[in-house]
Amino acid sequence: MNLHRKKSHWLVGTLAVAFLACTLGDSASVRAEDTKFKIGSSRDLQLGAQLGIAMHKGFFKEEGLDIQVAYFTSGAEMTSALAAGQLQLGSFGDFPTVNMIAGNLPVKIITGVAEISGTQQLVVAEGVNQPEDLKGKKVALTVGSSAESLFAATLNHFGVPLDSVEVLNMSAPEQVAAMARGDVDGITVWQPYVLRAKTQAGGHAMISALQSFIPGKEGPLDYYAAYSVLVVRTEWLDENPNTMLKVLRAMKKAQDYINANKDDTAKTMEKDMRAPAKDLRVFLDENVYDMGIDAKFVRTLNKTVGFMHNVGKIKSKPSVESFIDDSYLKQVLPDRVSY
C-alpha cells in the first residue's frame, strides 16, 4: 500500500513538473520575439524620416529594440527583398504597396507613415506657366509610378487633353538631366529630384499634389494624394505582435520629435540621406508626418489600384481594406484609425 502511494505521488509529481515545464516553455516561446532586425526604406524623407530618427535618437532602444534602417535604391528592390523573406517590414510608397497586394503577397498594411503629396510635383521650364502651355510640349516622367498618375490627374483637372502632350518615360535622375539640356519642357517627379530640377535645371513648380503655383490659380489642390505606408510580412507579424507595437510606439516618438524639431531632424539625417540639411529642411516642410489610417488614405490607395490596373501594371484589383490590419495602430494611436 505504501509502495502504491509512493508510486502515485511520484507519478503526480512527474506530471506536475512536466506540465510546469510545458507552461514555462510556452511562455518562453511567447516572449521570444524578434528584437534585433532591419526595417527597409528608400533614401528619402518621404519614407524614412520616422525610422531614421527613431534609430538615431534612441527611440527604438527605449522600446528594447535593436533596429537598423536598411536603405534601398528603389521600391522594386525593397519589394523583392520583402517577397523573398530577406526583409520583414518596411516603409513603402503607395505604388509599391499596391504592387505587393495585387501580387497577393502575404503582407499587411499596418499604418500610413506620412502624407507625401507635397513632394510630388510638376516642374516646368521657363515660359511654361499655365496648364494650356503644356500642349505640344514634352514632359518626362516614370511610367507606372505615382508621377504618371499625378500628371494624368493634373491634365484632367485643368482640362488639358493627355494626348496633346508628348510623354517620355525616364528615370528620375534622367529627367533632371534632360530638363537641364532643354530636351524636355517639364518633368513630374518627387523629392529630391524636384529640388534638383529647380536648382540645376532652371525649372519652377507648376503644381504639387497639394498646391497650385499657377499664376492666377494659386491655392490648395485636392484631386490627388500620395502616402508612404508601413508594410509587414504576415508571418512575422503573427510571431511578433508585441514587437510590432514597440515599433509603432518608437515611430510615434520619432514623429513627435520631427514635427517639433525639424532643423535638428534635417541635420541628423544628412548622412543617411546623403543630402545637405538645408535641402532636407525643404522636404520636411513638404511632407505631413501623421501616422494613421483614415478614409483619405484608403481612398487614395484604392485609386492607385484602379490607375495601375487601367494602365496594365497589375492584373487584379484587390480591395485595399482586406490587406489592412489596424489592430496594432488602434492600441498605439486609437484616434488615428478612422475609415
Secondary structure, DSSP 4 states (H G I P E B T S, - for coil): -HHHHHHHHHHHHHHHHHHHHHHHHHHHHHH----EEEEEEESSHHHHHHHHHHHHTTHHHHTT-EEEEEEES-HHHHHHHHHTTS-SEEEEEHHHHHHHHHTT-SEEEEEEEEE-GGGEEEEE-TT--SGGGGTT-EEEE-TTSHHHHHHHHHHHHHT--GGGSEEEE--HHHHHHHHHHTS-SEEEEETTHHHHHHHHS--EEEEESSEE-STT--EE--S---EEEEEEEHHHHHH-HHHHHHHHHHHHHHHHHHHH-HHHHHHHTHHHHTS-HHHHHHHHHHSB---BEEHHHHHHHHHHHHHHHHTTS-S----GGGGB--HHHHHH-GGGEE-
